[in-house]
Amino acid sequence: MSETSLIWLVAGSAFCVLELVTPVAFVWLAMGWSAFLVAPTAATLPSNMQVVLWMVLSLVLFGVSHFLVAPTAATLPFNMQVVLWMVLPLGTLLIVSILGKVP
């Protein structure tokens, strides 16, 4: 195993641990997985191409992870209609569970 491959593996591990410590919507995790995918190519690619490959893989994995994750409250439409099945007193905290496809 080359020294460069070891550096990519250590960087990938560090990024994955950072995702566990400070969850940032899969950003660190995508960067870590990309580093793991670049590590086997370290012996054949020059270092600048490794960095470019790592950045492209990170962006692709980040985009795929956001496509697969369910929408959060921030991404829901503001004018969404809901149906309440009971009368709630004024000021009551309400937790809404969204079922089905969100437009």
Secondary structure as GFF3:
##gff-version 3
##sequence-region A 1 103
A	DSSP	alpha_helix	3	21	.	.	.	ID=ss1
A	DSSP	alpha_helix	27	38	.	.	.	ID=ss2
A	DSSP	three_ten_helix	39	41	.	.	.	ID=ss3
A	DSSP	alpha_helix	47	68	.	.	.	ID=ss4
A	DSSP	three_ten_helix	73	75	.	.	.	ID=ss5
###
